[in-house]
Amino acid sequence: MNKQSRAPIFETLLAHAKRKVVSFHTPGHKNGKGIDPKLKQFTGKAAYFLDVTVFPEVDSLHDPVGPIKKAQTLIAEAYGVEHSFLLINGSTIGNQAMLMSACSPGDSIIVSRNAHKSILSGIILAGVWPIWIQPKVDQNLDILFDPSPEQIETALIQFPEAKAVFVTSPTYNGVTADLVKISEVVHRYGKVLLVDEAHGPHLKFHEDLPISAVEAGADLCVQSTHKILSALSQGSVLHYNSQAVDLNRVKKVVSMLQTTSPNYLILASIDLARRQAVQSAERIFERVIRIAEDGRKRINQTKHFFSFTRKEIQARGYDLDVTKLTVNVTKTGFSGKEIDAILSKEYNIQVDAADLFNFIAILGIGSDKADVDRLVEALEDIETKYHGQSKNWILQIPSLSTEMVMNPREVFLSKKTKRVPISKAAGHISAQTLTPYPPGIPVLIPGERISKEICDYLLDLSEKALRVSGQETDTLRTVKVVC
Ligand SMILES: Cc1ncc(COP(=O)(O)O)c(C=O)c1O
């Protein structure tokens, strides 16, 4: 039998469940007997037999020697890497682990400001200095692009001390960077390439999708198996394929960040997601790509909605995972968030994210044509029923390639902080993170010198009474700075 047709964790759990073993181990529900009856009525009882804890038969995530080790080896083989780690707290800890493995406290790393919040928390945990690159704003598509290979090379020349480069690809919008060129540049300068590929666990399995991070040469990359493939939420994988980073260090860091009571259902679901991907992803994604492209075409035939195409993204030097539909709503006179709310309340459709300009509909291994038809028909209906007021919103961000004066970790741990009015904050060192949505990227980071431009941007948000993530107070009038 082909090795990839096995699912060692799932097979072991099933064999264990069939034995109906008397449980004197955690979890306390004891094979489901103690689960709330209403929950059990809804879910059925079988799954709780798989919710076990660490004992030799089912193996240990922290020191795998049995089925978990075999499952990790099968994942590594499937993706063509030296080692893969099962993660049960999402790509969030994968990003943190990459930073803590590749860097030592005091090292610096080149990273786009357009990074997920787990990268910022990883920077704080690892005690590294971020060197920020400004994301590119596209006011035609109303999205941000991660830095180009040229921007990365310029940063590498300007900051030769940088230890590594951290790239997000694909972005939330499904836009992938030119990772082949980026990998060539980063390695030519003797640095380490880390990639947040949370949205790309499927890329490797279909030739009409952009190249994946490890195929392009990333040293380490994280994928949210749960986002697009069939793992349960929180199920992710960290791939290691590096000459420069010590594998034992990665093992120690990953172990430090994961719970000692892993959910075996999540582990089994990653194991099975890998098997399913190897056996069927090419065929399934052939269909998912087709229905996404058909949906995009029909959306682009409406008067008020549009979804950018792969061709438009390639013309800008990037590539697109077409299974993500970013739908621009600016012509409707409503915000993306308002259309999101209408879709949810009136049409029973829930999209993944929305901002002022767009909403994002993510397709996955379980998507079908009927789902996409529902979305397109809802948009066609919305056009006829809802008429908003046209707005003059423009996607813009202040210059965020700021001067880092103190290490973010040092500021995060320091108690020497005070609050000052935003209008007087310029020149101070920020002691907090502030992330307005949109654009969903932090405009203040602990340790950076606050510029006049950032103050003006925050004042504008404060006047519009827009809520900003991390503001710590009911209204945004002051910011926390270092004393
Ligand atoms: C680009 C990106 N990176 C990382 C993450 C974190 O992934 P997870 O939810 O698997 O922890 C997300 C989550 O949305 C994301 O969009």
The ligand as a Tripos MOL2 file, in Angstrom:
@<TRIPOS>MOLECULE
LIG
   16    16     1     0     0
SMALL
NO_CHARGES

@<TRIPOS>ATOM
      1 C1         -1.8570   35.9930    6.9690 C.3       1 LIG1
      2 C2         -2.1930   35.2640    8.2380 C.ar      1 LIG1
      3 N1         -1.2010   34.7510    8.9680 N.ar      1 LIG1
      4 C3         -1.4340   34.0810   10.1070 C.ar      1 LIG1
      5 C4         -2.7100   33.8960   10.5680 C.ar      1 LIG1
      6 C5         -2.9430   33.1420   11.8460 C.3       1 LIG1
      7 O1         -3.4010   31.8570   11.5040 O.3       1 LIG1
      8 P1         -4.2260   30.9400   12.5190 P.3       1 LIG1
      9 O2         -5.6070   31.4890   12.5690 O.co2     1 LIG1
     10 O3         -4.1370   29.5830   11.8890 O.co2     1 LIG1
     11 O4         -3.5440   31.0050   13.8390 O.co2     1 LIG1
     12 C6         -3.7960   34.4320    9.8500 C.ar      1 LIG1
     13 C7         -5.1700   34.2980   10.3470 C.2       1 LIG1
     14 O5         -6.1130   34.8120    9.8330 O.2       1 LIG1
     15 C8         -3.5230   35.1360    8.6430 C.ar      1 LIG1
     16 O6         -4.5210   35.6720    7.9150 O.3       1 LIG1
@<TRIPOS>BOND
     1     1     2 1
     2     2     3 ar
     3     2    15 ar
     4     3     4 ar
     5     4     5 ar
     6     5     6 1
     7     5    12 ar
     8     6     7 1
     9     7     8 1
    10     8     9 2
    11     8    10 1
    12     8    11 1
    13    12    13 1
    14    12    15 ar
    15    13    14 2
    16    15    16 1
@<TRIPOS>SUBSTRUCTURE
     1 LIG1         1 GROUP 0 **** ****
